[in-house]
Amino acid sequence: AIDASAFDALLAAGAVADDASVSASSWAKRIKDAGSFRLGGVQTSTLFAQLDETDGKLRGFDAGLYQLLARYILGDETKLDLTQVTSDTRESVLQNDQVDAVFATYSITDSRKKVISFAGPYFVSQQAILVLADNTDINSVDDLSGKNVAVQSGSTGPSIVSELAPDAKQQEFSTDEEARQALEQGRVDAYVIDETLQMGSVVKNPGKYRIAGDPFGPEDPYGIGLPLNSDGVEFVNAWLKSIEDDGTWEQLWRIAIGDRTGLSN
């Protein structure tokens, strides 16, 4: 589980913008005048935004970022109005002015940039290899040669494995659960999909899996979705730089991801 006390303490220590900085951005000023930050996000992502039903709080890497941003603009990280989004609704809630921003492991793509704007990236993911914890044979993409490898249909995994491990024997599954089940049953030796999904599986199943070696393949940058041509892009990017410079980003990454997965940044 996430260290809730460390997470909450980090939020409470977050910086608050001066009035001049907020007033210089029409996007930020609108949020401050409204008194609430309207967010599009999720609450079931183990590492990025998970609802704790015992206290009603959202914690995780994305959740920490948007609460820190709410504190920066409004002086209070709790002044949030969350609209739950799916991969199909993230653009529409911005286009319809239902939210001020979307934080949802939101990949920056050229097609999306035609209808919305992005701040960031604030996180970069790649493909990763999941194996059973006691597997010592697979430690990099090179070790997939000749192995039975699960991939998820409709993801970028199959094409990346074909390119970087052409001798791997791929088996496609329609869901993450089916792919992991095949791994547990020994029908495949490894499972390749986005690193953030693999990290979530490791955290949810202590001692069952490990991530083998470094992530690989094309970089997948996550951004903060904003209304098209919003001056919020400049405001949010300046804020992102400030939390990277003062170590807040690193502390949040460590609490939400690093300490829970055993990975180093």
N, C-alpha and C positions, 0 to 999 in steps of 0.2 A: 504494500500500500504506500501511497505517497505520504511523505512527512508533512502532515497537515499543519502542524505548528510552525515549521520552518517556512512553508508556503505562505501562510497567513502573515507571518512576521515580515516576509519580503514585500508583500503587498502594502502593509502598513507603513513601510519605510520608503515607499515609492515617491518620486519627485512630484511636485505640483507646479504647473506652469504659471507664470505671471500673467496678469490681465492683458498686457500689451501683446504677448505672444499669441494668446487665444484670439484676441480681437483682430489680429492681422490675417487670420484665416476665416473666411466666411463659413467654411465647413465646421470648424471647431467652435466658432462663435454661435452658430445655430444650435449646436449640442448644448453649450453652456446656457444659452438663453432658455432652452427647453427644460433644462434641469435633469436630463436623463440621456444616456447613451443607448441608442437603439441598435442592438447587435443581431446579426444573423450567425447562428452557430449550431453546434450539436452538444449533446450531454451524455453520450454513450461511448466516447472515444477514450480508451483506458489511459493513454499517455497524454492526450491533448486536451480533452475536456470531458471529465467524468463527473456526474452528479453524485454527491455523497448524500444519500437519503437520510442519514442520521442527523445532519445539521442543515441540509438544504443548500449547501454550497457547491459551486463548480470549481474543480481544481484540475490542473494539467497545464501543458505548455501554452496552448492557445488561450485557455481560460485565464492563465496568469497574465499573458500579454494584454488581453483586452480589458482586464480589470486594472492593470497598471495604467493603461491609456485612459480609462475612465477617471482614475484618480488624478492623472496629469491634467485633464481638461476640467474636471468638475470638483476636484479636491476630495472626492469620496469614491472609492472603488466599488461601492455597493449600488451606485445609482445607474443601474442597468435595466434594460428592457429586452429580454432575449426572445427572438423568434427562431424556432428550430427550422433548419433548412436541410435539404437533401442535395445531392449532386445535380438534380434536375431543376432546383428552384433558386440556386444561389445568384444567378444573374437576374432573375425576374424580381426578387425582393429588392434589389438595388434599383432596377429600372422603374419599379412602381413606387419608389420612395417609401417602402415599408421599413427599411433599416438604413442606418448611417454607414455601416460597414459590415463586412462578412469576414469572420475568422473561422476557417473550417478546413485546415490542411488543403488549401485552395491553390491548385497548380496554376502558375502563370502560363497562358498559352496565347498564341497570336489570334486565334479565333475569338477567345474571350475578350481580348483587348479591343476588339472592334465595338463592343457594347458596354463594357465597364472599364474602369481604370484600376490599376494595382499599385499599392505601395509595397516596398520590399524589393527583393525577397528577404524574408527573415529566417528561412530554414531551407535547406536543400536536402532532398532525399534521393536515393538511388535504389537499385534492386539489391536484395540480400538473400542469402542462403540459410534456410532453416534446416537443422538436422536434430536428431535425438541427442540428448545431453551426453550419452556415452559413446557417440560416434567420434572416432579419432581419425578416420580416413579422409574426411572432407574438410579442408581448411581454406579453400579459395575456389574461384570459378574454374581454374585449371583442373581441379580435382574432380570436376563433374564429368569428365570424359569417360564414356563407357558406363556411366551410372544411370539408374532410373530416376528421373527428375520430374516432380510434379510441378505443373504450372496452371495458372487459372485462365480459362478461356475468356477472351474479351479484354484481357490485360495486355500490357506491353511485354510481359515476361516471355512468352513464347518466341517472339522475334529476337529479343535480346539474347536468350539462351542459344537460339539457332546461330546467331552471329558469333558469340563469344565462346560457346562450348558446343560446336557443331556435332561432336561425337556423342553427346549426351542423348539418352533415350527418353524423350519427353512423353509424359502422360498428362492430358488436359482434364481438368475438373472444373465444374461450373461454379463451385463456391470454395471459400477459404476453408470452411469446416471439412468438406469432403477431401480436400488436398491434405490437410493435417491428419485426418483419419487414415488416409493411405500411408502417410509417413509412420504413424504409430503402429500400424499393422504390418509394416515391413514390406509393403507392396512397392514403395519407392524409397530411395536412399536419401533424397533431399527435396526441398520445396523452395521454389524461387518466386518471389513477388516483392512488392514495395517494402522497403526497410521499415517504415513506420508500422505497417501491419504486422511484420515479423516481431518487432519489438513489443508490440501489444500482446502477442501470443506468449512471448517469453515471460512477461510480467504476470499475465493471468494464470500461467501454469508453471509455478516455481519448480525447478529441478527436472522438468520434462524435456525442454528443448535448449538448444543454444544456437546463436547466430555464428555461422562458420566464416571466419575471415572478414575482410573488408567489404563494404558495399561496392557495387560495380555498375557499369552501364551508364547511359546518358543521365545527366543531372536533371532532377525534377524540382524546380524552385517553387516554394510556397509563398504566396503573397497575400496581402490584405485587400480584399475587394472593396472598392469605393465607387461612387457614382461616376459616370463617364465625364472626363475632363474636370473633375473636382480639384479645387486647390487644396483639398485634404491630403492629396498625394505628397505635396511638399511638406506639409505640417507633420504627417505621420512618419515620413522618411527622416526628418530632422529628429523626431522623438526616438525612432529606432536607433539612429546613430548615437544619441545621447545614452541610451541604456546599454548599448554595446561598449561605449567608451568607459562608462562608470562601473562595469562589471555586473550590472543587474541581469542582462541577458544570460550571461554565463551562469550566474547563481540559479536562475530559473531553470535553465537547461539541466543543471546538475540535480536539482530537487525533483523536477518532473520526469526526467528521462534518464540521465546518467546514473544516478544512485540506484535506480530501480531496475536497470538492465545490465549494469556492469560494463557499459560501453564508455569509452573516453571520447571527448569531443575533438 
